[in-house]
Amino acid sequence: MFHPRKLMNFNQIAKAASIALTLVSVSQAAVSVGERNVQVGGFFSQGYIDTNGNNYPFENSSGTADFREAAVNVSTTVGAHLRIGAQAFAQRLGNYGDDKIKLDWAVVDYNIRQEFGVRVGRVKYPKGLYGEALDLDVIRPFVFLPFALYNPVVRDFNSSFNGGMVYGTVNVGKGGSLDYKAFYGDIPMNPEQGVADFFNTTSLYAAPGVTELGMDSTYGAHLVWNSPVNGLKFCASYSALDALYANGKFAAYPAGNVSLLLKRYDYITLSTEYAVGLWTLAGEWQKAGGDTVVGTPFGNQLGKSVVHNWYASVARRLNDRWEVGTYYSSQENKKPAAGTPNKATYNRDWALSVRFDLNEHVTLKLEGHSIDGGYNLFNTVRTPNRTLKDRTTFFAAKTTLVF
Amino acid sequence: MTIRFLKFSLLLAVVSATVAGAAPALIGNKNVAAEKLDSATVKAVFLGKKVSWDGAGRVTLAVLKAGPLAEDFFKASVEMSVSQFNNHWRRLAMTGGGTAPKAFDKEEDLRKFVAETPGAIGFIDSGVADATVAVLTPGA
């Protein structure tokens, strides 16, 4: 039987294919542009995901091709120290993104010397090993980075910030080198972003959910030690979101408003990666949390949010075309609300991936997930899960064109 | 048997020629010749961490897209394979962190680009280097 939903998927794929062809044309044009000290690059990816169990990480219970990303960037240099550039980005993840084109990054970078540079504008957010490279399919075998640290639904929120960063690299002789970054700015927020569903799923807000989201500022530091052992590096990141708030109509009393305020939400992330021969081993641990204030017409309620996230991954390149990888990813809510079922306090995910490089520009990936627990699974308008099931499995396929 | 021996001999000859001829030479525009270079500086330059010379303007990288010469050079200079090097630069270029190297299929085109571009640095087979470029020898 031919399902109308499947027909829609074929139409979506056809639309995606036409976009890809357009981008291939752009990539061919980019060569002549590049000779004039202007570089043009980008990528386009189209995926398919089908879940059994809960809708996760986004709505796809009938299988969906609403899973794609595209970006085009332009950059140039002026003189010995100045570089400017920008990237437009669009994505569709289930009911998030809607293929709307947004400014992903736009920077003015003045590199005074190797040890010190300044970057201002809309800047990629450094956190962990891959925080700045969330959608760079080409650098890994996985369709999805481990959800514990890199939830794709918040990609439209935490991938960049508006502000400034200082950065540099300091050689430490036989000890290798240290890369550092320190930054300050803010992240514009709105209820259309995926991050809104982390609030909407709390049951505090009347449908359709939060009406206002925002924060005062974000800041942090990122330190990478490139050890003297070839391919081995260690990373420590700290970042904070100050006065993060979400306002909306109170579900229990829709005539009144409710606000959830996180005075300061901190992330402490420790990471290591070891690329040795054909193997890439990585592991990251993160503690996230902060004090919460829920304001209702009937008074304020104080609380605390503490989440521990970690994963370990292994990838091996088999030859020029094939690569395989696997990871185990864990999220655990250390301060669940009273009465929360145990199964809803954790999320443990096994993933297995296969990557095939058709050529240097086109990559194909297949991935399977087996997830135990229901933490961070939404029940919202955009990602409905009216009855949370204990286990979720899903299959994802994705192809990426990079130029 | 004779055919198999001939095939093996031919393969050996090709491999020997490749190994013998594939000695990468670090080359630069002539305005780069006066720059102080050591192995740490070369690594920082090719990884995009050092983007300007002390007296020769902006660094412009020129690399070969693939091949044994590129594999040898990247392994010796930045301790990466060609694939790892390309991914390193894709990551930088796609995240606003750097300007990707100019990539060439032919050594002759690379040499010509380096010769004509102030601040350019690259690598070619030592046999292809000529007087139009500076052959650079990093210190310890």
Boltz contact constraints between the chains, C-beta under 6 A:
constraints:
  - contact:
      token1: [A, 41]
      token2: [B, 93]
      max_distance: 6.0
  - contact:
      token1: [A, 77]
      token2: [B, 58]
      max_distance: 6.0
  - contact:
      token1: [A, 77]
      token2: [B, 99]
      max_distance: 6.0
  - contact:
      token1: [A, 80]
      token2: [B, 52]
      max_distance: 6.0
  - contact:
      token1: [A, 80]
      token2: [B, 57]
      max_distance: 6.0
  - contact:
      token1: [A, 80]
      token2: [B, 58]
      max_distance: 6.0
  - contact:
      token1: [A, 81]
      token2: [B, 52]
      max_distance: 6.0
  - contact:
      token1: [A, 85]
      token2: [B, 96]
      max_distance: 6.0
  - contact:
      token1: [A, 105]
      token2: [B, 96]
      max_distance: 6.0
  - contact:
      token1: [A, 107]
      token2: [B, 96]
      max_distance: 6.0
  - contact:
      token1: [A, 111]
      token2: [B, 51]
      max_distance: 6.0
  - contact:
      token1: [A, 114]
      token2: [B, 44]
      max_distance: 6.0
  - contact:
      token1: [A, 114]
      token2: [B, 49]
      max_distance: 6.0
  - contact:
      token1: [A, 114]
      token2: [B, 50]
      max_distance: 6.0
  - contact:
      token1: [A, 124]
      token2: [B, 95]
      max_distance: 6.0
  - contact:
      token1: [A, 124]
      token2: [B, 96]
      max_distance: 6.0
  - contact:
      token1: [A, 132]
      token2: [B, 95]
      max_distance: 6.0
  - contact:
      token1: [A, 133]
      token2: [B, 91]
      max_distance: 6.0
  - contact:
      token1: [A, 133]
      token2: [B, 95]
      max_distance: 6.0
  - contact:
      token1: [A, 136]
      token2: [B, 91]
      max_distance: 6.0
  - contact:
      token1: [A, 136]
      token2: [B, 94]
      max_distance: 6.0
  - contact:
      token1: [A, 138]
      token2: [B, 90]
      max_distance: 6.0
  - contact:
      token1: [A, 139]
      token2: [B, 87]
      max_distance: 6.0
  - contact:
      token1: [A, 139]
      token2: [B, 91]
      max_distance: 6.0
  - contact:
      token1: [A, 169]
      token2: [B, 49]
      max_distance: 6.0
  - contact:
      token1: [A, 171]
      token2: [B, 40]
      max_distance: 6.0
  - contact:
      token1: [A, 230]
      token2: [B, 79]
      max_distance: 6.0
